[in-house]
């Protein structure tokens, strides 16, 4: 799984892990901070939050355009420093007056702008690592590993934020409102880590940032595949194909990010509020981490070519299994389940399933049957549709949300939490087929002169999908089969569309 990848991947992936850890730590508590510190109501808080997210995903387009002109390395570096300034502003306990409000607004602008300069351009650099012929066949698996690194940062972020706030309140005696600033300070520290990793590992990816030494020119000329000169017609064809794929991606993110809206509503109103026995173990993030170690250890046992590697894998499996057994012996009779806890499963599943995905498609590649990126994206849409088929089946016979229209949040059923966990698992399979593969497709197909801009456009499609997330929310109150059925149909139609133009897409991939 890890073999045969360019060394630069690990430096760039770890730099991104640090940045994402800080971002998701901040994001985990930001809306609560707005209400606790400034007293904002839900509508104003939602407006600020959605505007910020929109900027975060729209500004990579600007960052890409600037990078195409001034260089990816320069934009990535500037982006880190701008983000750092934003997180510093958030970490300062400036109170609740107009000065604090202005500082917060400035912080959000800085974080979104810095992310716009950093996020897409770092991924372009990752893609350029695979321009060397010896790495060309590893492009998709490389982006899957890179995507896994993102989710490692996201997986631990909420726990880190909550733990720091609790420490500040209980040990240092600070107020709840002020404790949020300690969580924001984590983002500052994580960016220092990212910057250190980026520059420490620069020697491994210098050839993709234009920092080659004279002595390296002959070597690079032999190793790096020459960039084909594209005619205006070929350039147009590639851009059109990329835009068509991005149009499909919009609807995937619309369906996927229901985990923060209608699926969360379902968790609140319909899913059992407690769990016991073995089932309850999955709600402890450290048990999920142990399961991840078992998966990685298992792959090490079967794929390692040395006895030492197999021994390390066996040790990981044994240690993780022993930990899980100990956790089982310490289980209480039951645990309470809150709706937000389901958010942890997606990041954990991404990390857990990445080696499975890489191994499966690697096996297909050896057989000469690995599908091209556009086919994987189409299959991802069908898998996403099947997630909502699962929800339709699981919700048969349940009352419509309209019975709770008075806002009392009355709990209307005790559906097994396994339904939502299973849905998140299926959606994660879809995500692994679509998101890292889509980014890989953009890095490969985008005309060299427009790589930054097209990677930015990819994130714009994500932003548009995030904006459309609200549409199924407007249907909440109708029969649940209508809500989930609408999402299923959207995913199926998007899949049929991409398969209808698959020959056109495969031609450029």
N, C-alpha and C positions, 0 to 999 in steps of 0.2 A: 504493500500500500504506500509506504513512504519511500520506497526505493525508486531510483531513476528520476526523481524530481530535481529541478535546478536548485542550487543552494540558496539563491536569492529569494526563493519562495518563503523559506522559514523566517528570514529577517523581516520581510514585508508582512507576512501573516502575523507575527508576534507584535509588530508595530501597530497593526490594525486591531489586534486583540486588546492591547492596552487602551487605545483610543475608544473602542466600543464599550469596554468595561466602565470607563468614566462616563460615557454618554448615557448608558442604560442605568447606571447608578443614579445619575441626576434625574433621568426620566422617571424612574420608579417612584419618586417622592415629590416631583415638581408640582403636580396639581394639588396635592395635599398642602404643600408649602404656600401656594397662592391663597388658599382658603384660611390656613392657620395664621399666616403673617399679615396678609392684607385684608382678610375678611371678604374676599370675592365670593359671589354666589356661583352656582353650578353653570349658569349660562355664560357669564363673563369668563370663568375659568376655562370652560370648553372652547370659547372663542380664542383665547390667548394660546391655549395648547394646540389647537388645530392650525392656527396661523403659523406658529413656530414649526410644527411638523411639515407644513407646506413649504416653508422656506428651506428647511433642511433638505428636502428632496427636489426642490426646484433649482436651487442655487448650484448644484453640481453641473448644470448646463453651462452657466456662466464660468464656473471653474474650468470646465473642459475647453471652452473657447479660448480662455486666457492661456491655458496650458499648451494648446496647439500653437500659440504664438510665442510664448515665453519659456516653455519647457515644463515638464511634469514635476521634476525634482524641485524646482523653485517654488511652484505652487503648493506642493505638499508641505514643504518647510514653512512657508508663510502661513499656510492654513493651520498648522500646529500651534504657532505662536499666537495667532488671532483667537483660536479656540481657548488657549491657555488664559488669555486676557479676559475672556468672557467668563470662564469658570472662577477666576480670581474674584471678579465682581460679585458673582453669586455667593461665594464663600465668605464674604465680608458681612458681619452682622450690623447692617446700617439702620435697623429699625423698621418703622412702618410708614414714615412720612414720604413726601414727594421725592426727596433725594434717593431714598431706597427704591422707589418705584422707577425713577429714571435710570438708576443703576441696573435694575433688573431688565428693563427694556433694552438698554445698551448691551447687557450680557447676552440676551437672546439673539440680538442681531449679530454679535460677534461670533457666537457659537454656530449659528446657522451659516454665516459667511465662511468661517473657518472650515466647517464640515464640507461646504460646497467646493472649496479649494482642495481639500484633502481626500475625500472619500472616493470619488470617481477616478481621479488621477492616479491614486495608488493602485487601483485595480487595472488601469491601463498599463502601468509598469509591470504588474504581475503577468498580464497577457503577453507583453513584449518578451518576457523571459522564454516563452515557448515558440518564438520565431526561429530559434536554432533547430535545425532538422532533427537532431537527436532527441529533442524534447517535444516535438510537434504532436506526437500521439498521446502525450501525457497532459494536454491542455485541459480537457474536461475534468480529469481526476485532480489536477492541480487546483482548479477553481473550487472543487468540492472540498478539498482540504483547507483552502483559504476561507471558505464559507463556514466550515466547522470551527475555525479559529475565532471567527466573529461571534459565534454562538457560545463558545466557552466563556468569553467575556460577558455576554448577556446572561448566561446561566447563573452566575454568582452575584451579579450586580444588585438585585433586590435584597438579597440576604445581607450583603455588605452595607447597604444604605440603612436598613432597619437596625442592624447590630450597632453601627456607629451612633445612630440617634439614641438608642437605648443606653449605650455607654455614656454619652454626653449628659443625658438626663439623670441617670441613676448614680453615676460616679462623680461627675463634675458639677452636678446641681444646676445645669442650664435649663432654661424653659423649653417647652416643646417647639415653639416658633423658632428659637435660636438654634435648636439642635439640628435643624435642616441644613444649616450652613456647614456643619461637620461632614455631612454626606456629600455636599457639593465640593468640599475640599478634596475628597477622594479623586474626583475627576482631574484636579490639578496634578496630583501625584501620579495618576495613571498616564497623563500626557508627558510628564517628565520621563517616565519609563518608555513610552513610545518613541520619543525623540532619541533617547539613549540607544535603544535597540536599532532604530533606523540608521543612525550614523555609525554605530559599531559594526553593523552588518553591511554597510554600503559597498564594501569591496566585493561582495557577492553579486551585486546587481548594478555595478557601475556602468556596465556596457549598455544598459537600457536608459541611462539618464544623460548620456553624452559626455561622460567624464573619462574617456579612455586615454591612456597614456600612449605615446608614440610607439612604444615597443609592442603594444597590444593590437595595433591596427592590422598587422598581417594575420595574427591569430583570429581576430574577430571576422576578418574578411573570409577566412576559411570556414568558421563555425556558424556564422549567421547567414541565413538564407537571404539572398538579395531581394529587396522589395520590388515587386513587379510594378512597372509603370502602368497605371490604369488610364484608359481612355475616358473622356467625359461620359460616354455612354455606359461604360462599366461602372464608373463612379456613381452615376445616377441609379443604375440597377441595384447596386449594393445598398445605397441609402434607402431606396424604396422597399427593398426586402427587410431591412432592419426596422423600418417604420411599421411595416405590416406585423412583424413579430411583436413589436412594442404595443401595438394596438390590442393584441391578444393578452399581453401581460397585464394591461390595465384591468381587465376583468378577472384575472387570477387574483390580483391583490385585493380587489373588491370582495371576492369570496373568501380569501385566506384571512384577511384581517377582521372577519366577523368574530374571531377569538376575543377581540376587545369590545365587541358590541353585542350582537344578538346571542352569540354563544355564552357570553357572560351573563346576559339577562336570563338565559335558560338555566345556567348554573345557580343563579340566585333564586329563581322562582320554582324550579322543578326538580333540581338534583338533590339527593339526600344530603342532609347537613351534618351527618356523622358517618364514621366508618370504623370497622373493627377487624381484627384478625390480620391475615396476610395482606388483604386489600389496603389496609391503612398504611402499610409500609411505603407505598409509592408516593405518599404525600410529604415524605421527608426527603429533602433534596440530597442529603448525604447517602441515602439508600440508592437514589438514582445514579449518583456518582459511582457507587460501588458496582452497580449493574454495568455502567460504562466501562469500568476497569475489567470486568469479566469478558465483555465483548472484545476489547482491545487485546487482552491477554489470550483469548481464544484464537484470534487471528495471528498473534505472534507464534503460538504453538504450531499452527498448521502452515504458516508461510515462511517462518524463519529458516534460513539455510544452515544455521549453526546450532550446536547443542546449547551454547550459552544463551542464545536468543530464545530457544524453546524453553529453557529453564526459567528465564525471566518471565516469560508469558505464563508458565505454570505457577510461578510464585504469585503473580498478580491475581490470577484466578482464585488460588487458594486463600490469599489474604482477604480478597473482596468477599468470597463466600463465607469465610469465618466472621467477618464483620457483619454481614447480613444475618447470619445465625444469631450472633450476639444481640443485634437489634431486635430480632424476633422474640428473644427471651425477655426483653425489657418492655415489650408492648403493653400499653395500658388497655383496659377493657374496651375503650373506644376513644376516638379523637374527633374533634369538631372539624368541619370542612367549611372554609369560606370561599366564596366565588372566585376571588382573585388568584387563589392558589393554583388553579388550573393553568395559569399562564406559564408556569415553570416547565410544563411538559414539552412544549414545542422546542425550546432550546436544547433540552436534554435529549430529545429524540433525534435532533439534527446531529449532535455529537455522536450519539450511539449508532445511528444508521449510516453515517458517512462511510465507514469501512465496508459495510455490507454493500452499499451502492457501488463503491469503487471496485470491489471484488467481483460483483455480478457483471458489470459492464466490461471489466478487464477480461473475464472469462468469455464473454461474447466477442470481444475484440480478437482474442486468440482463435476463435472459430470463424472469424471474418464476418460476423453477423451483428456487430454493434451498430445500432441505428444512429443516424446523424442527429445533430443537435435539434433541428426543427421537428423531427419525429419525436424526440424525447419531450420537447415542449408540448406538443400535441397530446402525447400520452399523459403528461402532467395534468393537463386540463381535464382529461377523462377521469384520472384518479381523484382529482378534487371534486368532480361531480359525484363520484361514488361515496365520498365522505358525507355528502348531504343526502344520498340515498339511505345511508346508515341512520342519519338523524330522522328521516321520514319514517322508517320502519320502527325506530325506537320510540317515536312520539305518537304512534297510533293509539287512539283512545284518550289522549290527554286533553284537558280543557284548553280553550284558546286563551291567550294572554289578555283578551278583552275582559275576562272575569276579574282581572286585577287592574283595571283601568283607573281606579280611584287613587292609585299610587300608594296603596297601603303596603305594598311588597309582601302581600300574603303568600305564604308558601303553599303551592297548589298540588304538589306531588313529591314523592321521594324516589325519583328515578335513580337507578344505580349509577354511581359516578363513572363506572366502566364505559358507559355510553359516550360521555364526553372525552374520556381519555382515549378511547378507540377512534373517535372522530379526529382528535388532534394527531394521533398516530398516522392515520390515512392522509391527512392534510400535510404532514411532514414528508411523507413519501412523495406527494405531489410537488412540494416545495423543492426537494432535492432533484427532482426531474426538471424543474423549470428555472429556479432562480440562479444557482451557480452555473448551470448549463447555458442559460441565457446570457449571462455576463461573459462566459467563455466565447459564445457565438459572436457577441458584439466585438470583443477584442480581436477575433480572427477575421471577421468580415468587413469591419469598418475601414474605409479608405484611409491610408496612412495620414493624409493631411487633416482628416476630420475625426481621428480616434477619440480625442478628448471630448469633442462636442457630442459624438454619438454615445459615448459612455454617460455623459451628462443627460442626454435624452432618455437613456434607459431609466435613470432615476426620476426623470419627469413623468414617465409612464407609471412608475411606482406612486408618485405623488398624486396623479390623477386617479389611480385606483383607490388610494386612501381617501380621496374626496368622495368617491362613489360608495364608500362603505356605508354611508348614512342611508342610502336608498332602502336596503332591507330593513333598517331600523324604522323607517316610515311604515313598513308593513307590520311591525310588531303590534299585536292586538288582534290580527286576523288568525285564522286557524294555522297551527304550526306547519302543517303540510304545505300551505301556500308559501310561507316564509322560506322553508328549506327547498321546496320544489322550484321556486323562482331562482334560487342560487344554483340548483342542479341544472336547470335548463340553460342558464347563462353560460355555465362551464361547458356543457355539451355543444352548444352553438359555437362557442369560441374554438373548441377542438375541431368541429366539422369545418370551420373556416380555414384553420391552419392546414388541415389535411387536404383541403381543396386546392391550395396553392403550394403543396409540398414540393412538387417538381421544380417550381421557380426558386424556392428557398434552398433546396438541396444543390441546385446549380451553383450557388455562390458559397456554399458552406464547405 
